[in-house]
């Protein structure tokens, strides 16, 4: 009984964290990056809802590429 309750609580917390990370952080980061790349033309209106997964993917790509760029910079220019 207690294990089921703890499992349900962990599931609720994981769902909330996933929704916050994906729906708030990655989608807004991806939307901003796509708006910059397309000079403000995409995504707007229905495309924002229809392509939410792709927009979140673009946000994830921004995070990964930022990490790669920092790693390359630290390995190439920071070594003295």
C-alpha positions in Angstrom: 0.0 0.0 0.0 2.7 2.5 1.0 4.8 1.5 -2.0 1.9 2.1 -4.3 1.4 5.6 -2.8 5.1 6.4 -3.1 5.1 5.2 -6.7 2.1 7.4 -7.5 3.8 10.4 -5.9 7.0 9.8 -7.8 5.0 9.5 -11.0 3.2 12.8 -10.3 6.4 14.6 -9.6 8.1 13.2 -12.7 5.1 14.2 -14.8 5.2 17.8 -13.5 8.9 18.1 -14.0 8.7 16.7 -17.5 5.9 19.1 -18.4 7.8 22.1 -16.9 11.0 21.2 -18.7 9.5 20.3 -22.1 6.5 22.7 -22.2 8.1 25.7 -20.7 11.9 25.6 -21.2 12.5 23.7 -24.4 9.5 25.0 -26.3 10.3 28.6 -25.5 14.0 28.1 -26.2 13.2 26.4 -29.5 10.6 29.0 -30.5 13.0 31.8 -29.8 15.7 30.1 -31.9 13.3 29.4 -34.8 12.0 32.9 -34.7 15.5 34.2 -34.9 16.5 31.8 -37.7 13.3 32.6 -39.8 13.3 36.3 -39.1 10.1 36.1 -37.1 8.0 34.1 -39.6 7.8 30.7 -37.9 6.2 29.5 -35.6 3.0 31.5 -35.3 -0.6 30.6 -34.7 -1.6 27.0 -35.6 2.0 26.0 -36.4 2.9 26.6 -32.8 0.5 24.0 -31.6 0.9 21.6 -34.6 4.7 21.5 -34.5 5.2 21.6 -30.7 7.4 18.4 -30.7 9.6 19.8 -33.5 9.9 23.1 -31.7 10.9 21.3 -28.4 13.4 19.4 -30.5 14.9 22.6 -31.8 15.2 23.8 -28.2 16.9 20.6 -27.2 19.3 21.0 -30.2 20.1 24.5 -29.0 21.0 23.1 -25.5 23.2 20.3 -27.0 24.9 22.6 -29.5 25.6 25.1 -26.8 27.2 22.4 -24.7 29.3 21.2 -27.7 30.4 24.7 -28.4 31.5 25.3 -24.8 33.4 22.0 -24.8 35.2 22.8 -28.0 36.1 26.3 -26.8 37.4 25.0 -23.5 39.5 22.3 -25.2 40.9 24.5 -28.0 41.3 27.9 -26.5 41.5 27.4 -22.7 44.4 25.0 -22.7 47.6 26.9 -22.1 
